Amino acid sequence: MFVVPQNSDLLLQEAERENLYQKLLEQINKDFNLANEPVDFPKSTSPDELKIQLHEKVYRLIQYRFAEYLNLLYIIDVPEDQVKKLDGSDISELAGEVAFLILKREWQKVWFRANF
């Protein structure tokens, strides 16, 4: 049964425990490239590095390229209602929360593909 982890750390631990972390990296790379926001998280990227780099990428998109940020969320299929619930008063905090929503959605894709 699919259970959504409550934060990025738990999600990444779950991905590693289920031996799906590499698939998660591949899915993130694929969807960012589809959105014309290339990222390259090599297979050697640790969960902590992924979390930091994803946060930085989202922060830069919100700050400097908002239309591309919205397109990325659309391509990844992050639920709009979840994004609207976030408090946008602190951009750094918002970027962290959006990065978690991205990880959550990508994890769903990877988990379902592996289990069904």
C-alpha positions in Angstrom: 0.0 0.0 0.0 1.3 3.4 -0.9 1.8 5.7 2.1 3.0 9.3 1.5 6.0 10.1 3.7 5.6 13.2 5.9 8.9 14.9 4.8 11.7 14.7 2.3 14.0 12.8 4.6 11.5 10.0 5.3 10.6 9.9 1.6 14.2 9.5 0.6 14.8 6.9 3.2 11.8 5.0 2.0 13.1 5.2 -1.6 16.4 3.8 -0.5 14.8 1.1 1.6 12.8 -0.1 -1.4 15.8 0.1 -3.7 14.0 2.7 -5.8 16.3 5.7 -5.1 18.0 5.4 -8.5 14.7 5.3 -10.3 13.6 8.4 -8.4 16.7 10.2 -9.6 16.0 9.1 -13.2 12.4 10.3 -12.9 13.4 13.7 -11.6 16.0 14.1 -14.3 13.5 13.0 -17.0 10.7 15.4 -15.9 12.9 18.4 -15.4 14.3 17.8 -18.9 10.8 17.5 -20.3 10.1 20.9 -18.8 13.2 22.3 -20.4 14.8 22.9 -17.0 17.7 20.4 -17.3 19.1 19.0 -14.2 21.6 16.2 -14.0 21.5 14.3 -10.7 24.1 11.6 -11.3 23.6 8.2 -9.8 26.2 9.1 -7.1 24.0 11.9 -5.8 23.3 11.3 -2.1 19.8 11.9 -0.7 21.1 15.0 1.2 22.7 16.4 -1.9 19.5 15.8 -3.9 17.4 17.6 -1.3 19.7 20.6 -1.2 20.1 20.9 -5.0 16.4 20.4 -5.7 15.6 23.2 -3.1 18.2 25.5 -4.8 16.8 24.8 -8.3 13.2 25.5 -7.2 14.3 28.6 -5.3 16.0 30.0 -8.5 13.0 29.2 -10.6 10.5 30.9 -8.3 12.8 33.9 -7.9 14.0 34.5 -11.5 11.9 32.3 -13.9 8.4 32.1 -12.5 6.7 31.0 -15.8 9.2 28.1 -16.2 8.5 27.2 -12.5 4.8 26.9 -13.2 5.5 24.9 -16.3 7.7 22.5 -14.3 4.9 21.9 -11.8 2.5 21.2 -14.6 4.9 18.8 -16.3 5.6 16.9 -13.1 1.9 17.0 -12.2 2.2 18.5 -8.8 -1.4 19.0 -7.4 -2.3 22.7 -7.8 -4.4 22.7 -4.6 -1.4 21.6 -2.6 0.7 24.4 -4.0 -2.0 26.9 -3.3 -2.1 25.9 0.4 1.5 26.9 0.9 2.5 30.2 2.5 4.5 32.2 0.0 5.8 34.9 2.4 9.3 33.3 2.7 10.6 32.3 -0.7 13.2 30.0 0.7 10.7 28.2 2.9 8.3 28.0 0.0 11.0 26.5 -2.3 11.6 23.8 0.3 7.9 22.9 0.6 7.6 22.9 -3.2 10.7 20.7 -3.5 9.0 18.2 -1.2 5.8 18.3 -3.3 7.9 17.5 -6.3 9.7 14.7 -4.6 6.3 13.3 -3.4 4.8 13.3 -6.8 7.9 11.8 -8.4 8.0 9.2 -5.7 4.4 8.3 -6.4 5.2 7.7 -10.1 8.3 5.6 -9.3 6.6 3.6 -6.6 3.5 2.8 -8.7 5.5 1.8 -11.7 7.6 -0.6 -9.5 4.6 -2.1 -7.8 1.9 -2.4 -10.5 
